[in-house]
Amino acid sequence: MLAFIDDEVLTDQCLPVRLKPNRFPTRTGGNKILVIDDDQILCLGINARLRANHYDPCFAHNAKAALSTALTEMPDLIILDIGLPDHDGYFVMQRLHAIPELADVPVIVLTGRSAFAHQKRCRDAGAKRFLEKPVTNLLLMTAIQQTLG
């Protein structure tokens, strides 16, 4: 995976991960998916998975950037970590649902936190699915496909 990464690093500007030319197209033409996670290595892996499956990913690494990117990009789906550096994922879901243009965007929670402690709270906050890290490619892609319909 890391062999395909250029010297550029993910930034809080929420730009797509930069990969070497011709590895993946810059715009796949598929559904736009906003990934909100502060783990940049995880984001690199998710970027490759999404692009390989013809999705168009964009990224944010904290709650503030997540909200501004969601408004700018108008994603079809959001993959959200609960543990973010400035606010938690519950804060992000609450804010997203308060914005009319984003209120109906489905959210998949992908977190390292225990399902026992957080799954019900995530569902109550509006998440469509709850996945624990680490997640397999098959489980993540199946959740995305089922959520997008």
N, C-alpha and C positions, 0 to 999 in steps of 0.2 A: 504494500500500500504506500509506504513512505517513499518508495522509489519514484513515484509519479508526482511528488510535490515539488513545486518550484520553491525558491527562497522566500517567497512572500508568505506572510503570516496572516491568519484571520484577524480582523480588527473589529472593534465595536461599531464600526460603520455598517456592519451587517451586509457586507458585500459577499457574493458567492465565493467559495474557496477557489483559488486560482490553481489550475492543474496545467501540466505541460500541454502544449498545443496538440490537437488531433487525438488526444486520449478520450475526451468527451466533448461534445459540442457545447458552446457557451449558452445556447438557448435550445432546449429540447422540444419546445412546443407543447409539452404536456402540462398537467396541472401544476400550479405554483404551490409549493409547500414551504412554509416558514418554519425553520428549526430554531428553537430558543433553548440554548444550552451553553453554559460557560466552559464546558470541556471541549477545547478546540480539537484535540485528537479524535474524540468521538464525532465531532462535526465533520472532520475530514472523511471518516468512514461512512457516515450517513450521506454525505455529498456524493460519494462514489456510488453507493447503493441506489440512491434516488435517480441520479443521471443515467445509470445503467438500465433503469426501469422506465426511462422516458419521462421523468418528472423534472420540474424546474425548481430547484431549491434556492432559498436565500436564508440568511442566518442572522441571529442576534445573540448577544452573549450576556445581556442583563435585561432587567424589566423595562427600563427606560427606553433602551434601543429597540426592544421587542415591540412596544406600543407604537413608536414612530415608524418602524419598518412595516408593521402590519397595516398602518394607514397608507403608507406609500405604495406597498406592493400588492395589497388587497389579495391575500393568499386564498386558495381554495381549501387549505387544510393547515393546521398548526400542530407541530410536534413540540411539546413543552416539558422541560425539566422543572421539578418542584423547587430544587435547591439552586437559587440564583444569588449572585453577590449583593444586589441592592434591595430586592424585594423577593418574596417567594412566588412560586407559580400560581398560588391561590389569588394573590394580588393581581397578577397578570390576567387570569381568567375573569376576575371581577371587573376589571377595567375594560377588557375586550367586550364583555357582554353589555357594558354601558354605552358602547359606541354603536349606533344603529347599523352602520355599514358593515360592522364586524360581528355583530351579535349572533349571527347564524353560522359563522365559520366553525366547523367542527374542530375539536381539540383532542389530540391523543397525548396523554401524559406518558412520558418515558423517563423514569427516574430510578435512582439507586435506593430510594426509600422503600421500606417494607409495604407490601400490598395490604397486609393485615392492618396496619396503622393508617394507611392513606387512601386505599381504593374507594371506600364509601365517601370520604370527604371530597375526593376528586370528582366522583360522579355527581355528588350534590352541588359541586361548584360548576357543573356543566360539561365535564369531560365526557367524550363518547367512549373512550377506551383507556385502560390503564395497563402499561407494560413496565416490567421491572428490568433494569440493566443487570447484566448484559442481556441483550436481545438477539435472537438469531435473525438472519436475513429473511428467512421464510416467515417468521412470526411478524416482523415489522412490515414486510410487503403485504402480507395478508390483511393485517389491521388497516393499513392505508387503503387498500383496494376495497375492503368492506365498508370503511367509513365514507369513502368518496362515492360509493354506490356503483 
